[in-house]
Amino acid sequence: MPKRSAATRESARSKLLRAARAPQVQVYLTPEQEHALDARLARIEGHLAAVRRMLAEHQDCNSLLVQLAAVKAALNQAIITLLESHMDACIIACAMDEDSRAALEGLKEAMAIVLRKT
């Protein structure tokens, strides 16, 4: 086994120390939610690729704007889905009483309305 230099050993040691101090990542999405979100994002990618093709084909601005608005709406739905999953898995689970749960449900509805209108 080849000897490692002091700089290489120090670099490896500092990487280990940084990894030990790094915050632990918690996953809040169920496998089903993750799959659904991934599928939605894949559709958005495909739609956006189609818009880029339209641009390359010099299609009219109105058609491009309609398609970009559809991409924006689809992205907003992905954001809503992710926020709702986060609230269900994390925030609501942390709420201690029914009044807190009702308030958070109201927040979820308000955020859905705002994001759907943008």
C-alpha positions as CSV (number, residue, x, y, z in Angstrom):
1,M,0.0,0.0,0.0
2,P,1.5,3.4,-1.0
3,K,2.2,5.9,1.7
4,R,0.0,9.0,1.8
5,S,1.6,12.4,2.2
6,A,0.9,14.5,5.3
7,A,-1.2,16.8,3.2
8,T,-3.3,14.0,1.9
9,R,-3.8,12.6,5.4
10,E,-4.8,16.1,6.7
11,S,-7.2,16.5,3.8
12,A,-8.9,13.2,4.5
13,R,-9.0,14.0,8.2
14,S,-10.6,17.5,7.6
15,K,-13.2,15.9,5.3
16,L,-14.1,13.4,8.0
17,L,-14.4,16.2,10.6
18,R,-16.6,18.3,8.3
19,A,-18.8,15.3,7.6
20,A,-19.2,14.6,11.3
21,R,-20.3,18.2,11.9
22,A,-22.6,18.3,8.9
23,P,-26.3,18.5,9.9
24,Q,-28.2,15.3,9.5
25,V,-30.6,15.3,6.6
26,Q,-34.1,14.1,7.4
27,V,-36.4,12.8,4.6
28,Y,-40.0,14.0,4.9
29,L,-41.3,12.5,1.7
30,T,-42.7,9.0,1.6
31,P,-41.5,6.9,-1.3
32,E,-44.9,7.5,-3.0
33,Q,-44.7,11.2,-2.5
34,E,-41.1,11.2,-3.8
35,H,-42.1,9.2,-6.9
36,A,-45.1,11.4,-7.6
37,L,-42.9,14.6,-7.3
38,D,-40.2,13.1,-9.5
39,A,-42.8,12.1,-12.1
40,R,-44.2,15.7,-12.1
41,L,-40.7,17.2,-12.4
42,A,-39.9,14.9,-15.3
43,R,-43.1,16.0,-17.1
44,I,-42.1,19.6,-16.5
45,E,-38.7,18.9,-18.0
46,G,-40.3,17.4,-21.0
47,H,-42.6,20.3,-21.4
48,L,-39.8,22.8,-21.1
49,A,-37.8,20.9,-23.7
50,A,-40.7,21.2,-26.0
51,V,-40.9,25.0,-25.4
52,R,-37.2,25.2,-26.3
53,R,-37.8,23.4,-29.5
54,M,-40.6,25.8,-30.3
55,L,-38.2,28.7,-29.7
56,A,-35.6,27.1,-32.0
57,E,-38.4,26.7,-34.7
58,H,-39.2,30.4,-34.4
59,Q,-42.8,29.8,-33.3
60,D,-44.8,32.9,-32.5
61,C,-44.5,34.6,-29.1
62,N,-48.1,34.0,-28.1
63,S,-47.6,30.2,-28.4
64,L,-44.4,30.4,-26.4
65,L,-46.1,32.5,-23.7
66,V,-49.0,30.0,-23.4
67,Q,-46.6,27.1,-23.1
68,L,-44.4,28.9,-20.6
69,A,-47.5,29.7,-18.5
70,A,-48.3,26.0,-18.5
71,V,-44.8,25.2,-17.3
72,K,-45.1,27.8,-14.6
73,A,-48.5,26.4,-13.4
74,A,-47.0,22.9,-13.4
75,L,-44.1,24.1,-11.3
76,N,-46.4,25.8,-8.9
77,Q,-48.3,22.5,-8.5
78,A,-45.0,20.8,-7.7
79,I,-44.2,23.4,-5.1
80,I,-47.6,23.1,-3.6
81,T,-47.2,19.3,-3.4
82,L,-43.8,19.6,-1.7
83,L,-45.0,22.2,0.8
84,E,-48.1,20.1,1.7
85,S,-45.9,17.0,2.2
86,H,-43.6,19.0,4.4
87,M,-46.4,20.4,6.5
88,D,-48.0,17.0,6.9
89,A,-44.9,15.2,7.8
90,C,-43.1,17.8,9.8
91,I,-45.1,20.8,10.9
92,I,-48.4,19.2,11.7
93,A,-46.7,16.3,13.4
94,C,-45.0,18.8,15.7
95,A,-48.2,20.6,16.6
96,M,-49.4,19.8,20.1
97,D,-53.1,20.5,19.9
98,E,-56.1,20.7,17.6
99,D,-56.1,24.5,17.4
100,S,-52.6,24.4,16.1
101,R,-53.6,21.8,13.5
102,A,-56.5,23.9,12.3
103,A,-54.3,27.0,12.0
104,L,-51.8,25.0,10.0
105,E,-54.5,23.6,7.7
106,G,-55.7,27.1,7.1
107,L,-52.1,28.1,6.2
108,K,-51.9,25.2,3.8
109,E,-55.1,26.3,2.0
110,A,-54.0,29.9,1.8
111,M,-50.6,29.0,0.4
112,A,-52.3,26.8,-2.2
113,I,-54.5,29.7,-3.3
114,V,-51.6,32.1,-3.5
115,L,-49.4,29.8,-5.5
116,R,-52.2,28.8,-7.9
117,K,-52.9,32.5,-8.7
118,T,-49.2,33.4,-9.5
